[in-house]
């Protein structure tokens, strides 16, 4: 029996995110005493890495490669926050690889599996807030969002966070609670400093452009236009030890299930 771990992320499009994923890989290998490697779900990022002569695999290709390398038992853990469309695609690839035979596969759950995880994720978020933030300063946390039923999980997360700190807001790029929803709530506090924090596993285009960029549609620009002093914290959730620990707990169950 040869066991291993496949970690899954959207991809690493810059040096900062690549460093984050390397640290997560090292943490995983040390914690479980098993070989760990990455698969990236983004076709675009894999193509970009290929042009730079850097190897990367999709989930299905990575699992086929591990089968070729004589792995028999593999635990798969993605850094997705919710069971949305991308997480479902990971499950599809795992099912296809398992149907091809010779691999026993298990999959760790995402950060927010259901509403019951909201309180735990809220406590982790409060431990991940910008270190330079002063008490009472608003923090707007930007998540990607989804059009699926799982979008309700972001709302549950936001509600759990608000119970712990009413000055911390969870909003999505797409969904029911967006920056447009928050601006009226923040209007009376114009002139104050507002912090921006990405609710994304690693820092990429959404963080650097959609959240903290200088373009007219970025959240930073829109908040500044509304009269706020805006500061952005450019750390992904996987940079924080509290969120890394939550993903490790999900993976621990998947590794244990390999022998079930």
Phi, psi and omega per residue, in radians:
X1 nan 2.246 3.109
X2 -2.129 2.057 -3.045
X3 -1.894 2.606 3.104
X4 -2.725 3.069 -3.119
X5 -2.231 2.337 3.023
X6 -1.969 2.007 3.052
X7 -1.601 2.535 -3.058
X8 -2.249 2.291 3.054
X9 -2.457 2.909 3.079
X10 -1.038 -0.740 3.124
X11 2.691 3.117 3.111
X12 -2.206 1.802 -3.042
X13 -1.698 0.007 -3.139
X14 -2.690 2.968 -3.070
X15 -1.100 -0.630 -3.121
X16 -1.095 -0.845 -3.118
X17 -1.202 -0.596 3.092
X18 -1.101 -0.698 3.095
X19 -1.117 -0.717 3.119
X20 -1.041 -0.794 -3.115
X21 -1.200 -0.602 3.077
X22 -1.112 -0.710 3.118
X23 -1.144 -0.710 3.125
X24 -1.135 -0.691 3.106
X25 -1.108 -0.761 3.131
X26 -1.134 -0.720 3.104
X27 -1.059 -0.751 -3.124
X28 -1.118 -0.843 -3.114
X29 -1.083 -0.693 -3.134
X30 -1.217 -0.719 -3.066
X31 -1.192 -0.734 -3.023
X32 -1.781 -0.109 -3.132
X33 0.969 0.713 3.125
X34 -2.349 2.626 3.044
X35 -1.099 2.396 3.132
X36 -2.283 2.483 3.102
X37 -2.494 2.989 -3.085
X38 -1.903 2.632 2.865
X39 -2.230 2.505 -3.131
X40 -1.981 2.368 -3.102
X41 -1.512 -0.300 -3.079
X42 -1.454 2.031 3.065
X43 -1.059 -0.728 -3.091
X44 -1.085 -0.792 -3.134
X45 -1.189 -0.641 3.098
X46 -1.131 -0.686 3.108
X47 -1.141 -0.704 3.120
X48 -1.117 -0.725 3.105
X49 -1.135 -0.647 3.120
X50 -1.105 -0.691 3.099
X51 -1.113 -0.517 3.101
X52 -1.557 0.180 3.133
X53 1.050 0.650 3.052
X54 -1.990 2.190 -3.084
X55 -1.336 2.468 3.012
X56 -2.699 2.686 -3.091
X57 -2.164 2.634 2.889
X58 -1.290 3.014 3.130
X59 -1.065 -0.848 -3.092
X60 -1.131 -0.753 -3.139
X61 -1.136 -0.681 3.134
X62 -1.111 -0.728 3.137
X63 -1.191 -0.663 3.082
X64 -1.148 -0.659 3.098
X65 -1.123 -0.711 3.138
X66 -1.166 -0.627 3.051
X67 -1.088 -0.768 3.121
X68 -1.061 -0.582 3.133
X69 -1.472 0.211 3.027
X70 1.311 0.344 2.979
X71 -1.224 2.504 3.130
X72 -2.033 -0.455 -3.098
X73 -2.328 2.100 -3.101
X74 -2.312 2.238 3.012
X75 -1.697 2.266 -3.102
X76 -1.885 2.247 3.107
X77 -2.328 2.067 3.091
X78 -1.661 2.779 3.077
X79 -1.699 0.497 3.081
X80 -1.287 2.634 -3.138
X81 -1.503 -0.650 -3.058
X82 -2.334 2.842 3.069
X83 -1.417 1.165 -3.129
X84 -1.658 -2.735 -3.044
X85 -1.104 -0.760 -3.106
X86 -1.189 -0.666 3.102
X87 -1.136 -0.694 3.097
X88 -1.077 -0.636 3.109
X89 -1.146 -0.628 3.062
X90 -1.084 -0.796 3.122
X91 -1.060 -0.679 3.118
X92 -1.075 -0.775 3.136
X93 -1.145 -0.666 3.116
X94 -1.121 -0.756 3.126
X95 -1.089 -0.710 3.138
X96 -1.138 -0.763 3.134
X97 -1.126 -0.681 -3.135
X98 -1.198 -0.615 3.132
X99 -1.170 -0.421 3.117
X100 -1.315 -0.187 3.005
X101 1.612 2.875 3.002
X102 1.262 0.128 3.096
X103 -2.312 2.289 2.954
X104 -1.695 2.039 -3.029
X105 -2.109 2.435 2.980
X106 -2.270 2.721 -3.085
X107 -2.234 2.235 3.047
X108 -1.308 2.634 -3.103
X109 -1.404 2.814 3.113
X110 -1.273 3.088 -3.087
X111 -1.023 -0.838 3.113
X112 -1.908 1.720 -3.137
X113 -1.398 -0.671 3.112
X114 -2.758 -3.108 -3.058
X115 -1.068 -0.419 -3.119
X116 -1.153 -0.348 -3.139
X117 -1.489 -0.107 -3.006
X118 -1.092 -0.726 -3.105
X119 -1.130 -0.749 3.119
X120 -1.093 -0.767 3.130
X121 -1.182 -0.569 3.104
X122 -1.150 -0.744 3.111
X123 -1.121 -0.680 3.099
X124 -1.111 -0.697 -3.124
X125 -1.139 -0.729 3.126
X126 -1.138 -0.446 3.070
X127 -1.432 -0.118 -3.063
X128 -1.925 0.074 -3.071
X129 -1.143 2.781 -3.109
X130 -0.941 2.217 -3.109
X131 -1.048 -0.522 -3.097
X132 -1.503 -0.050 -3.127
X133 -1.147 2.342 3.052
X134 -1.513 2.637 -3.129
X135 -0.967 2.275 3.102
X136 1.616 -0.247 3.123
X137 -1.217 2.381 -3.136
X138 -1.170 2.499 3.033
X139 -2.191 2.124 3.089
X140 -1.814 2.032 -3.095
X141 -1.738 2.183 -3.061
X142 -1.773 2.018 3.034
X143 -1.791 2.861 3.135
X144 -1.244 -0.844 -3.087
X145 1.593 3.024 -3.132
X146 -2.748 2.760 3.068
X147 -1.659 -0.011 -3.112
X148 -1.504 3.058 3.127
X149 -1.047 -0.426 -3.099
X150 -1.149 -0.180 3.127
X151 -1.047 -0.429 3.110
X152 -1.088 -0.445 -3.137
X153 -1.138 -0.615 3.070
X154 -1.114 -0.683 3.127
X155 -1.158 -0.716 3.079
X156 -1.070 -0.710 3.110
X157 -1.082 -0.822 3.137
X158 -1.063 -0.696 3.128
X159 -1.156 -0.698 3.120
X160 -1.164 -0.668 3.101
X161 -1.133 -0.764 -3.107
X162 -1.088 -0.544 3.104
X163 -1.178 -0.498 -3.139
X164 -1.568 -0.629 3.130
X165 -2.657 1.803 -3.077
X166 -1.196 -0.083 3.112
X167 -1.661 0.080 3.101
X168 -1.941 2.196 -3.040
X169 -2.092 2.420 3.055
X170 -1.895 2.120 3.126
X171 -2.363 2.801 -3.063
X172 -2.095 2.701 3.023
X173 -1.171 -0.568 3.038
X174 -2.474 2.409 -3.071
X175 2.533 -2.887 -3.104
X176 -1.432 -0.652 3.137
X177 -1.820 1.917 -3.094
X178 -2.184 -3.122 3.074
X179 -1.053 -0.618 3.091
X180 -1.032 -0.585 3.125
X181 -1.227 -0.572 -3.042
X182 -1.479 -0.537 -3.050
X183 -0.950 -0.763 3.093
X184 -1.100 -0.577 3.135
X185 -1.225 -0.525 -3.097
X186 -1.610 -0.154 -2.985
X187 -0.930 -0.721 -3.077
X188 -1.218 -0.167 -3.087
X189 -1.874 0.292 3.111
X190 -0.949 2.447 -3.086
X191 1.757 -0.355 3.107
X192 -1.427 2.901 3.019
X193 -1.427 2.311 3.034
X194 -2.060 2.319 3.095
X195 -1.684 2.496 3.025
X196 -1.951 2.378 -3.105
X197 -2.445 2.211 -3.131
X198 -1.373 2.338 2.984
X199 -1.712 1.114 -3.113
X200 -2.376 2.572 -3.026
X201 -1.100 -0.713 3.101
X202 -2.348 2.862 -3.130
X203 -1.440 2.168 3.125
X204 -2.536 -2.651 -3.065
X205 -1.023 -0.752 -3.109
X206 -1.057 -0.715 3.139
X207 -1.225 -0.865 -3.001
X208 -1.315 -0.494 -3.108
X209 -1.922 -0.978 -3.054
X210 -1.223 -0.588 -3.132
X211 -1.626 -0.974 -2.950
X212 -1.929 0.143 -3.108
X213 -1.301 3.071 -3.132
X214 -1.691 -0.028 -3.132
X215 -1.172 2.773 -3.049
X216 -1.132 -0.350 -3.125
X217 -1.741 -0.017 3.139
X218 -1.197 2.651 -3.138
X219 -1.118 -0.648 3.118
X220 -1.071 -0.846 -3.127
X221 -1.097 -0.748 -3.100
X222 -1.160 -0.666 3.092
X223 -1.195 -0.676 3.095
X224 -1.145 -0.668 3.086
X225 -1.135 -0.469 3.113
X226 -1.473 0.036 3.034
X227 1.785 0.160 -3.108
X228 -1.681 2.661 2.896
X229 -1.536 2.143 -2.947
X230 -2.057 2.260 3.056
X231 -2.150 2.437 -3.108
X232 -1.978 2.324 3.046
X233 -1.730 1.975 -3.012
X234 -1.691 0.935 3.038
X235 -2.010 2.333 3.014
X236 -1.397 2.876 -3.128
X237 -1.107 -0.572 3.133
X238 -1.220 -0.202 3.038
X239 -1.342 -0.318 -3.079
X240 -1.639 2.352 -3.098
X241 -1.119 -0.498 -3.099
X242 -1.244 -0.726 3.100
X243 -1.277 -0.663 3.078
X244 -1.011 -0.692 3.130
X245 -1.130 -0.678 3.119
X246 -1.097 -0.745 3.103
X247 -1.157 -0.631 3.107
X248 -1.121 -0.615 3.094
X249 -1.158 -0.673 3.085
X250 -1.107 -0.752 -3.119
X251 -1.171 -0.621 3.128
X252 -0.999 -0.706 3.112
X253 -1.162 -0.684 -3.141
X254 -1.173 -0.699 3.112
X255 -1.143 -0.745 3.128
X256 -1.091 -0.608 -3.105
X257 -1.256 -0.256 3.115
X258 -1.053 -0.521 -3.095
X259 -1.691 0.053 -3.090
X260 -1.273 nan nan
